[in-house]
Amino acid sequence: MNNKKNNKPARKSDQSLPLFNPENKSDAIVTNNEITRPADKKEKVDNLEEKSASFIPGKKYLQTGGIRTENQGEGAIKKVENNSGTAVCIYFQVHQPFRLREYSFTHIGNDHFYENYEQNIAILNQVSEKCYLPANKKFLELLSLYKGKFKLTYSFSGVVLEQLQLYRPDVLESFQALVASGYVEILEETYYHSLSYIFSKNEFDRQVQMHHDKVKELFSAEPTIFRNTELIFNNDIADHIAGLGYRGMLCEGADKWLNGRSPNQVFAVPGKENFGLLLKNYRLSDDIAFRFSNSGWEHWPLTAEKFTNWIHKHAGAAETINLFMDYETFGEHQWKETGIFNFISNLPPLILKHPDFHFRTASEVLELYPVRDIYDVPDYTSWADADRDISAWNENEMQKEAFNRIYALENAVKQTQDADLLKVWGKLQTSDHFYYMSTKFWSDGDVHKYFSPFNSPYDAAIYYMNILSDLEKILTQ
């Protein structure tokens, strides 16, 4: 989830907006809250150093089989040495949903525009200025400085890529520059950041293919590793993903299923020993993502030196330490005033001081390290909330009813073969809409409130159900 609540801007009359999708405004370029037309667009990326690693459309950047080789030209990752030691695999999730508007009962049958257009643009601009652009600049500097000794892995939801194409092409270009450095791998996921696997395998497969096509279009990349929405995982999902031809996937290192074992090695599910699993080390990951600026934390302030000492304590005992987190950690969840950018600047040289430690991408870890153990997970797990299951999205009756109604429309929507209706239906599957409906009011409640654009989970449910009623009405006409 990645729905930073924002002060709502004054909204213009939605009645003047086109049906369903803001894509109809695709000729608009939005920067710094100003909407201009392409002819007026100002070049905004020239202050980034990515010009030294320009992205070339059509050029093959993504590794196949995990490791790019020298003959793939400029920007290609050099083949890594087959040594041992400990890998540090840093993975970032980049996602922003299309947020919904406060859609009242009176709108049903009269107004078919469902999204909070101004809020979506305002939040994307805010996150772009606070996180995406400064973080991309920082990481590009580090990737260029360490020339292959520092590497990163990213995945992007299809909906955030759509928003970047529509409203912030300068930010998309800065992500493309990271890929062009040759030291970044991109993973596959569901296009709409959905829980579709749980409700419709056909829809899940459609979204995976859509995501594959979008990543290939924008990054000339063809991912070989999969990352499901919010790291949702179990044995069945792993089996399905392996059947789609992927060579591995990411998941949460949940204590319940590790049963005392370390997450710092490559796992496999029962019967799929050739399909590797990379488990998030959630304690070390969350030290950065959630606790970094918490002055009440016993280890605050977290310095790069302190964190590196924790990492190096695993020398000789860990083969891979997987630090998985939302990209918005840098500058958005942890503001720059907390020192998060200085922390990340200092991390690579300190980690690399120990000769046995190497930064690896997800594919490289699966290429270099064998499966050491079986991770048998019959129930759904995720990286959300303290429960690390799917209760964040599917616990209360409002959420269950919303899921039942949106997926009950699958056949009707697909039979229309209407591209606009399919897109609307897809965006309504985005996991964030159900996350906002959560009624967890204990330790995780504050997190849900922080991300939700609505005043309460009940508001989120009411507006969502009203929208479904309108969509159902359209489909029966």
Steps between C-alpha positions, in 0.01 A plus 500: 500500500618843431231751551636790692212704631515851377322826551225490250518777241190685398339276244355634185164381385539136409207535267735658251737206503490222244357161578697257713861580441730797526703347217285710275707785635813335372617809321536674834838515672490569871798632686506685828123507504491680166326344204650594168477368149789319330595809304557679828680217670829601653787262509528403865746217504809683384617552855516129557812312428307230323596666176825314540304176478225586258225249449473385140154372403517156346839422643509176697573582864349224703696190568363173380589203706591734778836637394573738219821434317758721340377445144173677581679829460522821692315497827514122530586343830831322493473133573545458872760273639369175639631551847340452836470766764183680595272680257313815600193517277321836516156502341258793468127496425370806312123541501235770501131412453241695310308626804124514491286806564226542758236343280159545657175315445369786286780449247385147414365492147589864442876536527742236380827662600627324809846633570625793706692653213642800685602298803673238288705766325576687822625186676703386199663842485567497872655153494696584187657808653561354845597145404522389139719775356741545793520125566560423134772763485664361813486139386624586152798672657571190708453259209735709287757537777524133588477369143343164564594455863169658598180371341127536550179319416169678434145417410236745386127451501341557162282774645793706624665466160178625339494801730864581431437480127197727530615758750872472578698379197804667651484257793451204267812610311695508825396139572599403146840657565543271800435199279739634238777499760513123453482426869124485555266205458122534461256239625158389379176549693128548441421804288230636732678414826206271572410192701372340182678168557268430793181568304568431132801320351400610151497864605830456684663359186356785291649758735839329510513507120391866499777583743753308295401697190516835683845434647628387162356812338642746753825332608579258216505240774354152536492403868579146605424540872152562641378710791135468587295789638615584855713183493184285521619143479429137568596164349225515237605843377860387470389196302289718269778755445748223426254368243500839329872463440650720770807372678425632845305745713523721805305442819488590867722315744218429745603363838195273508626305200874535553454331836827621642702484178686796353350674192853572375527225239322388186189287556261301281143380545429125524539330164646808327867487587596680178281799584686723746348710775660811643363574846487852637703549815223705653685603814787667317271630223257656745783663694541724195144513367305548823730568797764726350350826630336362813669685785332265748679198350783370717740503205416851382671673334585232246832575336651323201785387724261341750290333230810370322625344822170312526537383140862393542413291803345256252836437333558130451144414600288670231507460122254777420355779710191629323400858580158554343306826546279762339700747295309783665704424812750750361372853544129424540456258790836602641545868424835627377533692829536164678829443318372208293688609187828535688435158649463337159803688363719361773367145485676358188860582596447377855337173387774444243775552757449136594653297215239224525202728433363584153195683373298274269178528302226244559594303189865496596421356841301217343776448246781481753354333806335157514172419667579413859163419650127463441259780591167323534223763522147364449328822619521847353778724629587860413718783626203699632428573864623307801294198395691460170199338336220635276278627781591860412283467189260215563401483865173687555166459325531825306822384341365153423185644344706741289720218371198284422330775304800618296600149393139402431516753215788326324302317235268791428788746464710271284206415275461868411856501360489870582855614571388789719272281713775240536739769621251639749423152632871426528575817695217426740686179590800691637573373850508847654123542466446200728781601735318827569197296618698325772362537850816395678510749780784356699871536423445507124209743506718811481674367190167442325382851591827653381464354153127542451365807317166454676386595848407148602494142368123531481526800266745304287256210480194715427663692215642179354164321514328797338751488218438128457128568485556747218726258314245221544231731365708575191559130435129419514398775260 
